[in-house]
Amino acid sequence: MMKKLWPYARPYGGLIALGVVCSGAEAVFELLIPLVMSDIVDVGIAGGDVDYILKKGGLMVLMALVSLCFGLGSAAFSARAGQGFGANLRGAEYDHIQEFAFSNIERFSTASLVTRLTNDVNNLQMTLMMGMRLLVRAPVMLVSALILSIRISRQLSSVFLVALPLLIVVVALILNRVGPMFRALQEKTDALNLVVQENLTGIRVVKSFVREDYEQEKFAKRSRDLKETSQRAFGAVVMNMPIMMLIINGTIIAVMWFGGRMVNAGTLETGKLMTYFTYITQIMISLMMVSMIFMMLTRSVACAKRVVEVLEERPAITDEKAREDARVEEGSVDFDHVSFKYSAESPEWILRDVNLHIPSGATVGILGGTGSGKTSLVSLIPRLYEANEGTVRVGGRPVEEYTMEHLRQSVSVVLQKNTLFSGTIRENLLWGDEGATEEELWSACRAACADEFLERMPKGLDTDLGQGGVNVSGGQKQRLCIARAILKKPRILILDDSTSAVDTATDARIRQALRTRMKDTTKIIIAQRVTSVMDADLILVMDGGRVAAQGTHKELMEHCDIYREVYTSQQEGVSLGG
């Protein structure tokens, strides 16, 4: 696990080394100060030598200042190294997630990935920052203070033979218990984030169905689970402190008892006993610091495993078979005995043995009931998903032979669920073509019939959309997404029920604009309304994951019962509505 994470800390290796050196030096100078204090008591004060006291006092002040400088250096270097490591790790994890196929994201869940990118990385970042200081400072202070205290009195140091084993046993028992709890704690954080994400994303649905109470209860339950898991985990951790204080105080009492008797017997000087108390305090504090480090490391191990799981996840769709020189020269699409299901373990096929040829430049309409496989079919063209069996070809080549970047640049998709990002309308449209001119932007908007409402907006293309496009209606959002797709100038344009929120007249104008502006582009239109596809060159009727029928409107009216029933029912609905 360390091998996997070290590359992200390697650029800060020099800072880490400097931080470690400063932390060790700080501890050494702190440990030397009590020795000087001992000399002041036993020599200066005992002999009434004021010059000696001032000289040694000045040395103590100098050593304290040097220790302070090393401490500041350690804090600065550890902060820079920790923040840099966290930024590198977070960036690498985020970049790797961008390579994931939908199936990879579904395996982790969006909420869990957010937690791993933020909470888990923050814990690792903090561990490095604290570890650089404590992992050096605590052992150096512990070993050095132990050696110096033994030099002062071996007989008195026998107290540690009882205290140290007790402390080690306590820490080991607590660590053994809290390890699994920290993993559960991160999983409960995932669950809570999932509820928050779903609620905020679907807040309009929640309010329209008056389900605030239900959502609040769901949140409260996840929050209680997280609280209870946190209480169990940190309840075990905090038990460490009172038990250790009991052992430390017991050790100090023992040293006072035996040390006082040694001073009375004349076998130990008063100044040395004072110094011994300082060292024993530092030893016990160091042990507490070591135990805290182990607690912190235990949680960090749980976080590190979750981060490494993401970094080691192999994307389900890769460019392994791609040829760098492969280019989509024309927009023909072929499905050769294609079958598909979302999970390899699933017994149910979404698409079954689909055979289909779509000529370049053709307009193809796809109709079918919910769950018939329409969206799944078109998702295989830009490799948003991978076919389990058979071959999908674009421009005469299997899609695997193109790099995903080039293939997806050549295929423009307006998905069923329209997505706009925070920022202005202009910024969102430029996703289609970063170098688009003002005229090209307005031309695409006119083709998508978006100019109708944009011209009424005071700021036009510079209107702020708000988060997720909340400042525009559903129909306006659809038209902006279509304009963005047109700007891409793709070989293949896929509209997945993307005019469902516009009226039939606007729908007809958009289709007419696509026919005249994009003659050489293959246009695949998924629709619920027959009128949206009836003038297409080819109409596919999907049923149960298969192409039940294909042909022109006239041919399907004559030979396809499903198509005829849909058309008749919709026309009757129009008549009744009239």
C-alpha positions in Angstrom: 0.0 0.0 0.0 2.9 2.4 0.8 4.4 1.6 -2.6 1.2 2.7 -4.2 1.0 6.0 -2.3 4.7 6.9 -2.1 4.9 8.3 -5.8 2.6 11.1 -4.8 4.8 12.1 -1.9 8.1 11.6 -3.7 8.2 15.2 -5.1 8.2 16.4 -1.5 10.9 14.0 -0.4 13.3 16.9 0.3 10.8 18.7 2.5 9.9 15.4 4.3 13.6 14.9 5.1 14.1 18.4 6.3 11.0 18.2 8.4 12.2 14.9 10.0 15.6 16.4 10.7 14.1 19.5 12.3 11.7 17.4 14.4 14.5 15.2 15.7 16.7 18.2 16.4 13.9 20.0 18.3 13.4 16.9 20.5 17.2 16.7 21.2 17.5 20.3 22.3 14.4 20.0 24.6 16.0 17.0 26.2 19.3 18.8 26.9 17.6 21.7 28.7 16.9 19.7 31.9 20.6 18.7 32.1 21.5 22.3 32.3 18.8 23.0 34.8 20.3 20.1 37.0 23.7 21.8 36.9 22.1 25.2 38.0 20.4 23.5 41.0 23.3 21.2 42.1 26.2 23.5 41.3 25.0 27.1 40.9 22.3 27.3 43.6 24.1 24.9 46.0 27.4 26.9 45.7 25.8 30.3 45.5 27.6 31.0 42.3 25.5 33.7 40.6 27.7 34.0 37.5 27.4 30.2 36.9 23.6 30.5 37.3 23.4 33.3 34.8 25.7 31.6 32.3 23.8 28.3 32.5 20.5 30.3 32.4 21.6 32.0 29.2 22.5 28.7 27.7 19.0 27.3 28.5 17.4 30.3 26.8 19.6 29.8 23.7 18.8 26.1 23.6 15.1 26.9 24.0 15.3 29.4 21.1 17.1 26.9 18.9 14.5 24.3 19.7 11.8 26.8 18.8 13.4 27.5 15.4 13.6 23.7 14.6 10.0 23.3 15.7 8.8 26.1 13.4 10.9 24.6 10.6 9.4 21.1 11.2 5.8 22.6 11.2 6.4 24.5 8.0 8.0 21.6 6.1 5.4 19.1 7.2 2.6 21.4 6.2 4.0 22.0 2.7 4.8 18.3 2.2 1.4 17.1 3.6 -0.6 19.6 1.5 1.4 18.8 -1.6 1.0 15.1 -1.1 -2.8 15.5 -0.6 -3.1 17.6 -3.7 -1.1 15.1 -5.8 -3.1 12.1 -4.5 -6.5 13.8 -4.9 -5.5 14.9 -8.4 -4.4 11.4 -9.4 -7.5 9.8 -8.0 -9.7 12.3 -9.8 -7.9 11.8 -13.1 -8.2 8.0 -12.7 -12.0 8.3 -12.0 -12.3 10.2 -15.3 -11.1 7.1 -17.1 -13.8 4.9 -15.5 -16.6 3.5 -17.5 -20.1 3.8 -16.1 -19.9 0.3 -14.7 -16.8 1.2 -12.6 -18.6 4.3 -11.1 -21.6 2.2 -10.3 -19.4 -0.3 -8.5 -18.2 2.3 -6.0 -21.2 4.7 -6.1 -20.8 8.4 -6.6 -21.2 9.2 -2.9 -18.4 6.8 -2.0 -16.1 8.3 -4.6 -16.7 11.8 -3.2 -15.8 10.6 0.3 -12.7 8.9 -1.0 -11.6 12.0 -2.8 -12.2 14.3 0.1 -12.5 12.8 3.6 -10.1 9.8 3.0 -7.4 11.9 1.3 -7.7 14.6 4.0 -7.0 11.9 6.6 -3.9 10.7 4.8 -2.7 14.2 4.3 -3.1 14.9 8.0 -1.3 11.7 8.9 1.7 12.7 6.8 1.8 16.1 8.4 1.4 14.9 11.9 3.6 11.8 11.3 6.5 13.8 10.1 6.6 15.5 13.5 5.4 12.9 15.9 6.9 9.8 14.3 10.3 11.3 14.8 9.8 13.5 17.9 8.1 10.8 20.0 10.7 8.0 19.5 13.7 10.4 19.8 12.3 11.8 23.0 11.4 8.4 24.3 14.7 6.7 23.7 16.9 9.7 24.6 15.0 10.5 27.8 15.1 6.8 28.7 18.9 6.7 28.2 19.4 9.9 30.1 17.2 8.8 33.0 19.1 5.5 33.3 22.3 7.5 33.4 21.0 9.5 36.3 19.8 6.4 38.3 19.7 2.8 37.1 18.0 1.8 40.4 15.2 4.3 40.0 14.7 3.4 36.3 13.6 -0.1 37.3 10.1 1.4 37.7 9.9 1.3 33.9 10.1 -2.4 33.9 6.5 -2.4 35.2 5.1 0.7 33.5 6.3 0.1 29.9 4.9 -3.4 29.4 1.5 -2.2 30.9 1.4 0.7 28.4 2.3 -1.5 25.4 -0.5 -4.0 26.3 -3.1 -1.2 26.7 -2.2 0.3 23.3 -2.2 -3.1 21.5 -5.6 -4.1 22.9 -7.2 -0.7 21.9 -5.7 -0.8 18.4 -6.9 -4.4 17.8 -10.4 -3.2 18.7 -10.6 0.1 16.8 -9.1 -1.1 13.4 -12.3 -2.6 11.9 -14.4 0.3 13.5 -12.6 2.9 11.4 -13.3 1.1 8.2 -17.0 0.9 9.2 -16.8 4.6 10.0 -15.8 5.6 6.5 -18.5 3.3 5.0 -21.2 5.1 7.2 -19.8 8.4 5.9 -20.4 7.1 2.4 -24.0 6.2 3.2 -24.7 9.6 4.7 -23.2 11.4 1.7 -25.4 9.3 -0.6 -28.5 10.5 1.1 -27.4 14.2 1.0 -26.4 13.9 -2.7 -29.7 12.3 -3.7 -31.7 14.9 -1.7 -30.0 17.9 -3.1 -29.9 16.6 -6.7 -33.6 15.8 -6.6 -34.8 18.6 -4.3 -37.5 19.7 -6.8 -39.0 16.2 -6.8 -38.8 16.0 -3.0 -40.7 19.3 -2.6 -43.3 18.5 -5.3 -44.2 15.2 -3.6 -44.0 16.8 -0.1 -41.5 14.2 1.0 -39.4 16.5 3.2 -40.3 14.5 6.3 -39.4 11.2 4.7 -36.0 12.6 3.5 -35.3 14.1 6.9 -36.0 10.8 8.7 -33.8 9.0 6.2 -31.0 11.5 6.8 -31.5 11.3 10.5 -31.2 7.5 10.4 -28.0 7.6 8.5 -26.7 10.3 10.7 -27.5 8.3 13.8 -25.7 5.3 12.3 -22.6 7.4 11.7 -22.8 8.9 15.2 -23.1 5.5 16.9 -20.2 4.1 14.8 -18.1 7.2 15.6 -19.0 6.9 19.3 -17.9 3.2 19.4 -14.7 3.9 17.5 -13.6 7.1 19.3 -15.0 5.8 22.6 -12.5 3.0 22.4 -9.8 5.5 21.4 -10.4 7.9 24.3 -10.2 5.1 26.8 -6.5 5.2 25.9 -6.0 8.5 27.7 -7.3 7.8 31.2 -5.7 4.4 31.3 -2.3 5.8 30.3 -2.7 8.7 32.8 -3.4 6.2 35.5 -0.1 4.3 34.6 1.8 7.6 34.3 0.6 9.0 37.6 1.4 5.7 39.2 4.9 5.8 37.8 5.4 9.3 39.0 4.2 8.4 42.5 6.6 5.4 42.6 9.5 7.7 41.5 8.7 10.3 44.1 8.6 7.6 46.8 11.8 5.8 45.9 13.6 9.0 44.7 12.7 10.9 47.9 14.2 8.1 50.0 17.3 8.1 47.8 17.8 11.8 48.3 17.3 11.4 52.1 19.9 8.6 52.0 22.3 10.9 50.1 22.6 8.5 47.1 20.9 11.0 44.7 21.1 14.7 44.4 18.0 17.0 44.5 18.8 18.6 41.1 19.2 15.2 39.5 15.8 14.0 41.0 14.2 17.1 39.5 15.8 16.4 36.1 14.7 12.8 36.5 11.1 14.0 37.0 11.3 16.0 33.8 12.6 13.0 31.8 10.0 10.6 33.2 7.3 13.1 32.2 8.8 13.4 28.7 9.0 9.6 28.5 5.3 9.2 29.4 4.3 12.0 27.1 6.3 10.4 24.3 4.5 7.1 25.0 1.1 8.9 24.8 2.2 10.5 21.5 3.2 7.1 20.2 -0.1 5.6 21.1 -1.9 8.6 19.4 0.3 7.9 16.3 -0.8 4.3 16.2 -4.5 5.3 16.5 -4.0 7.8 13.7 -2.2 5.3 11.6 -5.0 2.7 12.2 -7.6 5.1 10.7 -5.3 6.1 8.0 -4.7 2.5 6.9 -8.5 2.1 6.5 -8.6 5.3 4.4 -5.5 4.3 2.4 -7.1 1.0 1.5 -10.2 2.8 0.1 -8.1 5.2 -1.9 -5.8 2.5 -3.3 -9.0 0.5 -4.2 -9.9 3.4 -6.5 -6.4 3.8 -7.9 -6.1 0.1 -8.6 -9.6 -0.2 -10.2 -9.1 -1.1 -13.9 -11.4 0.8 -16.2 -13.8 -1.5 -17.9 -13.3 0.3 -21.2 -9.8 1.0 -22.4 -7.8 2.0 -25.5 -5.7 -1.2 -25.5 -6.9 -2.2 -29.0 -7.0 1.3 -30.4 -4.9 2.5 -33.3 -3.6 6.1 -33.0 -4.0 6.7 -36.7 -7.6 5.4 -36.9 -10.1 8.2 -37.8 -13.8 8.3 -38.3 -14.0 9.2 -42.0 -17.8 8.8 -42.3 -20.8 8.2 -40.1 -22.0 4.7 -40.9 -23.0 2.5 -38.0 -23.2 -1.3 -38.0 -24.3 -3.7 -35.2 -23.1 -7.3 -35.9 -24.8 -9.9 -33.7 -24.5 -7.5 -30.7 -25.7 -8.5 -27.2 -25.3 -6.5 -24.1 -26.1 -6.5 -20.4 -25.0 -4.1 -17.7 -23.5 -6.7 -15.4 -21.6 -9.8 -16.5 -23.3 -11.7 -13.6 -26.8 -10.5 -14.6 -29.0 -13.3 -16.1 -31.0 -10.7 -18.1 -29.8 -9.4 -21.5 -30.6 -5.8 -22.3 -29.9 -6.2 -26.0 -30.0 -9.6 -27.8 -28.4 -10.4 -31.1 -28.9 -7.0 -32.7 -28.0 -6.8 -36.4 -28.3 -3.4 -38.0 -26.8 -1.2 -40.7 -27.2 2.6 -40.7 -25.8 4.4 -43.8 -23.6 7.5 -43.3 -25.7 10.7 -43.4 -29.0 8.9 -42.8 -31.6 10.0 -40.4 -32.7 7.1 -38.2 -35.6 7.2 -35.7 -35.9 4.7 -32.8 -39.2 3.9 -31.1 -40.0 1.4 -28.3 -41.4 1.0 -24.9 -39.6 1.6 -21.6 -36.9 -0.9 -21.1 -36.8 -2.0 -24.8 -33.1 -1.1 -25.1 -33.2 2.1 -27.0 -30.7 4.1 -24.9 -28.5 1.0 -24.3 -28.3 0.6 -28.1 -27.1 4.1 -28.9 -24.8 4.1 -25.8 -22.7 1.4 -27.4 -21.8 3.7 -30.4 -19.5 6.1 -28.4 -18.5 3.2 -26.1 -20.2 4.6 -23.0 -20.7 0.9 -22.5 -19.1 -2.1 -24.1 -20.9 -4.8 -26.0 -20.6 -8.2 -24.3 -21.0 -10.1 -27.6 -20.7 -9.1 -31.2 -19.2 -6.0 -32.9 -20.2 -2.4 -33.1 -18.6 -0.6 -36.1 -18.5 3.1 -36.8 -17.2 4.3 -40.2 -16.5 0.7 -41.1 -14.1 0.0 -38.2 -14.9 -1.7 -34.8 -15.2 1.0 -32.2 -12.4 -0.6 -30.2 -9.9 0.5 -32.9 -10.5 4.2 -32.2 -9.2 6.0 -29.2 -12.1 6.9 -26.9 -11.1 10.6 -27.2 -11.4 10.6 -31.0 -14.5 8.4 -31.2 -16.4 10.5 -28.7 -15.2 13.7 -30.5 -16.8 12.2 -33.6 -20.1 11.3 -31.9 -22.3 13.9 -30.3 -24.8 12.7 -27.7 -27.7 14.6 -26.2 -28.7 12.3 -23.4 -32.1 11.7 -22.0 -31.1 13.5 -18.8 -29.9 16.9 -19.9 -26.9 18.3 -18.0 -25.7 21.9 -17.9 -23.0 23.1 -15.7 -22.7 26.2 -13.4 -21.5 29.2 -15.4 -22.8 31.1 -18.3 -24.7 29.8 -21.4 -21.6 30.7 -23.5 -19.3 28.6 -21.3 -21.6 25.6 -21.6 -22.0 26.0 -25.4 -18.2 26.1 -25.8 -18.0 22.6 -24.6 -19.0 21.7 -28.1 -16.2 23.8 -29.7 -13.8 25.8 -27.6 -12.8 27.9 -30.6 -16.4 28.7 -31.8 -17.0 32.3 -33.0 -19.9 34.4 -31.9 -21.6 33.8 -35.2 -21.1 30.0 -34.9 -22.6 30.1 -31.4 -25.7 32.0 -32.5 -26.0 29.8 -35.6 -26.1 26.6 -33.5 -28.6 28.3 -31.2 -30.8 29.2 -34.1 -30.7 25.6 -35.4 -31.8 24.3 -31.9 -34.4 27.1 -31.7 -32.7 28.4 -28.6 -32.4 31.9 -30.1 -36.1 32.4 -29.4 -35.5 32.8 -25.6 -31.8 33.9 -25.7 -32.7 37.1 -27.5 -35.2 37.9 -24.7 -32.5 37.6 -22.0 -30.7 40.9 -21.2 -27.3 39.2 -21.1 -27.9 36.8 -24.0 -25.2 34.2 -24.2 -23.6 35.6 -21.0 -26.6 34.8 -18.9 -25.6 32.8 -15.8 -27.3 29.4 -15.7 -26.9 28.7 -12.0 -26.0 25.3 -10.7 -27.2 22.6 -13.1 -29.1 25.1 -15.3 -31.7 26.0 -12.7 -32.4 29.4 -14.3 -33.8 27.9 -17.5 -36.8 25.6 -18.1 -36.7 22.0 -19.2 -37.4 22.8 -22.8 -34.8 25.6 -22.9 -32.3 23.3 -21.3 -32.9 20.7 -24.0 -32.4 23.2 -26.8 -29.2 24.5 -25.3 -27.9 20.9 -25.1 -28.8 20.3 -28.7 -27.0 23.6 -29.7 -23.9 22.4 -27.8 -24.0 19.1 -29.7 -24.4 20.8 -33.0 -21.3 23.0 -32.4 -19.2 19.8 -32.1 -19.8 19.2 -35.8 -19.9 15.4 -35.3 -20.0 12.6 -37.8 -22.9 11.1 -35.8 -25.5 13.0 -33.8 -27.6 11.0 -31.2 -30.7 12.7 -29.7 -32.0 10.5 -26.9 -35.6 11.7 -26.4 -34.0 15.2 -26.2 -37.0 17.1 -27.5 -39.6 15.6 -25.1 -40.0 19.0 -23.3 -40.5 21.1 -26.4 -43.7 21.5 -28.3 -44.3 19.7 -31.6 -43.9 22.8 -33.8 -40.4 23.5 -32.2 -39.5 19.9 -32.5 -40.3 20.0 -36.3 -38.2 23.2 -36.7 -35.3 21.6 -35.0 -35.5 18.4 -37.2 -35.7 20.6 -40.3 -32.6 22.6 -39.2 -30.7 19.3 -38.6 -31.6 18.1 -42.1 -30.4 21.2 -43.9 -27.4 22.1 -41.7 -26.1 18.6 -41.1 -26.7 16.7 -44.4 -23.5 14.5 -44.0 -24.0 13.8 -40.3 -25.7 10.5 -39.3 -28.7 11.5 -37.1 -30.1 9.0 -34.7 -33.3 10.2 -32.9 -34.9 8.3 -30.0 -38.4 9.6 -29.5 -41.7 8.8 -27.9 -43.7 10.7 -30.5 -44.1 9.1 -33.9 -44.3 12.5 -35.5 -40.7 13.1 -34.4 -39.4 10.2 -36.5 -42.0 9.6 -39.2 -40.0 11.5 -41.9 -36.7 9.6 -41.0 -34.9 7.6 -43.7 -35.1 4.5 -41.4 -37.2 3.8 -38.3 -36.3 1.1 -35.8 -38.9 -0.4 -33.5 -37.3 -1.9 -30.4 -39.0 -4.5 -28.3 -37.5 -6.7 -25.6 -33.9 -5.8 -26.5 -34.4 -6.7 -30.2 -35.1 -4.8 -33.3 -38.6 -6.0 -33.9 -39.0 -4.1 -37.2 -37.3 -1.5 -39.3 -38.3 0.5 -42.4 -39.8 3.8 -43.4 -43.0 5.1 -41.9 -45.1 3.8 -44.9 -43.5 0.3 -44.7 -44.0 0.0 -40.9 -47.6 1.2 -41.1 -48.2 -1.7 -43.5 -46.2 -4.5 -41.9 -45.6 -3.7 -38.2 -48.4 -4.0 -35.7 -46.5 -2.4 -32.9 -45.7 0.7 -34.9 -49.2 1.0 -36.2 -50.7 0.7 -32.7 -48.5 3.4 -31.4 -49.2 5.7 -34.3 -52.9 5.2 -34.1 -53.1 5.7 -30.3 -51.1 8.9 -30.6 -53.2 10.3 -33.4 -56.4 9.5 -31.5 -54.9 11.3 -28.5 -54.2 14.3 -30.7 -57.8 14.2 -32.1 -59.2 14.0 -28.6 -57.0 16.8 -27.4 -58.2 18.9 -30.3 
